[in-house]
Amino acid sequence: MATTYQLKRADFIFKNENDWEKVLSNILSRSPQDLINELISSELKGRGGAGFPTGLKWKVASELATQPKYVICNADEGEPGTFKDREILEKVPYKVLTAMVACGHVIGAREGFIYLRGEYRFLMPELQKVIQEFEYYLKEIKQDFTIKIFMGSGAYICGEETALFESMEGKRGEPRNKPPYPTNFGYMGGPTVINNVETLAHTFTIFKYGAKKFYDLGVQYSRGTKLFSVSGDTPKPGIYELELGMSLQDFVYEFGDGDTKAVQVGGASGFLVPRKKFADTAIGYQGKLTGISLPTGGSMMLFNSSRSMYNVLDNYLEFFREESCGQCTPCRVGCQQLLLGIKAVKRGDRPASYLDKLLRLTETMQVTAKCGLGQSVANSFSSIVENFREEMIY
Amino acid sequence: MSPTQLLIRELADKYGRSREHLLPIMQGVVEQESFLSEYSMIEIAREMDLPAAEVYGTATFYSFLETKKMGKYIIRVCKTISCAMKGKGQVIMAIQDMLKIPLGETTPDGRFSLLQTNCLGLCHKAPAMMINHDVYTDLTPEKVREILSEYMKKPL
């Protein structure tokens, strides 16, 4: 029903604003408590996918007396189907840097890092130039804060915050046990605020225009806008800023090719939504949305009826098998067995009921794996196998 | 001192010798030599006063820190879902056909290595690949042949 169509476009993140010096000096003239309150009242939640309230994160880190503290921008964007952070760092890096300085001011940190994934190495020269501009300005206003780029070297798991710290400390990128959380014990054991690139860019909007402007967009529990990386079978792939809380049906009307069979929301670690559930699915954080609400880091991959969902799942599992750090058994062995398992069912070496065994394995992984990677394999696996079981078998 | 030792010393002077500088130093060696040889890993360990096994363990964790001899130009074709859907298979076949090497191998003249990699974050311009640090998008077999011809003209 096209009459209910209501996809709300927005343009904050990529709006070119040449006044970062003014915005920054205004931010630095305000008290940390004031800034934290502004963030909390905006209800901004982490845009990397996990959705932790950003204001709360800054608040916890600001309350600790331990020094040194760190601000880290997580630019290890590796989720299949996500490419928004690259675009932000390419087009509006000064927003991210402004936010990092603001965070340093709020929590009392003097060092900031951008953990840039190895694949985005080509962004470094330009980014370095903008950082120099910032350092020059900070020196001028006598603000003690440095920003460095730390290059990753091709490991998806390093996007997991504690794995990222390990990597920065010169070790294998293996996630740590939580708690302690990064705000208490992060990089080099210091209190660390680690935010996604997009989250930081949103704080620029919030500090410049006020929390209300942001809060008024979106729906309850899912405030503000979000960048969506749209790819797959769509006539217009790209990055779009939309208000949260939209229905997947509306999304497909806008971006589908008229033959959309399913949408993968949130990348390989997210959920596959089949056509029959489009109308009942909303995009946003858990809350009082109608039907199922799916949070996302912004990856939206569309599949049309020419696609075999078996091939899609096979591709995801291959990805997870390679990117599992191998530290904990449920994930290391689980990912391998899931891949071997669906291949065996497809070949006919295993009966169709073997899929149920594999589903139980993903449940075990969900509760026993150490980090989000192993835990979330169950999301795509169960949503694909349950909705397209026949394609797994025949 | 060998050139490798000199390079490692230079990098260690630049970044520092404590553990958190291990990755930048290894990246610096890969930049120059295209991979981490056993020799260079031992030398890094010596320079940073770390067990060689730790250096090896860290190096092998990261897919961009190759521990096998690589060509001067490392081609990494994205194989993740969006690129797989948009014809990365044909692109790889075109490259294999042109370079006469299978995936994972290096040309006999040491110019090219052909690898697959996971999501490059260019899904809206699929299929995509990297050659060393440079990215190429919206690939077709014709386009990839043109790109490689350019690289073949470059001095080895």
HADDOCK unambig.tbl for C-alpha pairs under 7 A between the chains (distance, minus, plus):
assign (segid A and resid 78 and name CA) (segid B and resid 119 and name CA) 6.39 0.50 0.50
assign (segid A and resid 78 and name CA) (segid B and resid 121 and name CA) 6.76 0.50 0.50
assign (segid A and resid 80 and name CA) (segid B and resid 80 and name CA) 6.71 0.50 0.50
assign (segid A and resid 80 and name CA) (segid B and resid 119 and name CA) 5.42 0.50 0.50
assign (segid A and resid 81 and name CA) (segid B and resid 82 and name CA) 6.91 0.50 0.50
assign (segid A and resid 81 and name CA) (segid B and resid 121 and name CA) 6.75 0.50 0.50
assign (segid A and resid 81 and name CA) (segid B and resid 123 and name CA) 5.71 0.50 0.50
assign (segid A and resid 82 and name CA) (segid B and resid 121 and name CA) 5.86 0.50 0.50
assign (segid A and resid 83 and name CA) (segid B and resid 121 and name CA) 4.60 0.50 0.50
assign (segid A and resid 83 and name CA) (segid B and resid 122 and name CA) 6.16 0.50 0.50
assign (segid A and resid 119 and name CA) (segid B and resid 120 and name CA) 6.04 0.50 0.50
assign (segid A and resid 121 and name CA) (segid B and resid 133 and name CA) 6.17 0.50 0.50
assign (segid A and resid 122 and name CA) (segid B and resid 133 and name CA) 5.91 0.50 0.50
assign (segid A and resid 122 and name CA) (segid B and resid 134 and name CA) 6.42 0.50 0.50
assign (segid A and resid 153 and name CA) (segid B and resid 62 and name CA) 5.60 0.50 0.50
assign (segid A and resid 153 and name CA) (segid B and resid 63 and name CA) 6.57 0.50 0.50
assign (segid A and resid 153 and name CA) (segid B and resid 64 and name CA) 5.06 0.50 0.50
assign (segid A and resid 153 and name CA) (segid B and resid 65 and name CA) 6.65 0.50 0.50
assign (segid A and resid 154 and name CA) (segid B and resid 62 and name CA) 5.59 0.50 0.50
assign (segid A and resid 154 and name CA) (segid B and resid 63 and name CA) 5.11 0.50 0.50
assign (segid A and resid 154 and name CA) (segid B and resid 64 and name CA) 5.29 0.50 0.50
assign (segid A and resid 155 and name CA) (segid B and resid 62 and name CA) 5.73 0.50 0.50
assign (segid A and resid 155 and name CA) (segid B and resid 63 and name CA) 6.50 0.50 0.50
assign (segid A and resid 168 and name CA) (segid B and resid 20 and name CA) 5.99 0.50 0.50
assign (segid A and resid 169 and name CA) (segid B and resid 19 and name CA) 6.32 0.50 0.50
assign (segid A and resid 169 and name CA) (segid B and resid 20 and name CA) 3.92 0.50 0.50
assign (segid A and resid 170 and name CA) (segid B and resid 19 and name CA) 5.44 0.50 0.50
assign (segid A and resid 170 and name CA) (segid B and resid 20 and name CA) 4.33 0.50 0.50
assign (segid A and resid 170 and name CA) (segid B and resid 21 and name CA) 6.09 0.50 0.50
assign (segid A and resid 170 and name CA) (segid B and resid 22 and name CA) 4.94 0.50 0.50
assign (segid A and resid 170 and name CA) (segid B and resid 23 and name CA) 5.45 0.50 0.50
assign (segid A and resid 171 and name CA) (segid B and resid 58 and name CA) 5.60 0.50 0.50
assign (segid A and resid 172 and name CA) (segid B and resid 58 and name CA) 4.83 0.50 0.50
assign (segid A and resid 172 and name CA) (segid B and resid 61 and name CA) 5.85 0.50 0.50
assign (segid A and resid 230 and name CA) (segid B and resid 124 and name CA) 6.78 0.50 0.50
assign (segid A and resid 231 and name CA) (segid B and resid 82 and name CA) 6.74 0.50 0.50
assign (segid A and resid 231 and name CA) (segid B and resid 123 and name CA) 5.90 0.50 0.50
assign (segid A and resid 231 and name CA) (segid B and resid 124 and name CA) 5.02 0.50 0.50
assign (segid A and resid 232 and name CA) (segid B and resid 82 and name CA) 5.44 0.50 0.50
assign (segid A and resid 237 and name CA) (segid B and resid 124 and name CA) 4.99 0.50 0.50
assign (segid A and resid 238 and name CA) (segid B and resid 124 and name CA) 5.37 0.50 0.50
assign (segid A and resid 312 and name CA) (segid B and resid 81 and name CA) 6.66 0.50 0.50
assign (segid A and resid 315 and name CA) (segid B and resid 80 and name CA) 6.62 0.50 0.50
assign (segid A and resid 315 and name CA) (segid B and resid 81 and name CA) 6.15 0.50 0.50
assign (segid A and resid 319 and name CA) (segid B and resid 118 and name CA) 6.85 0.50 0.50
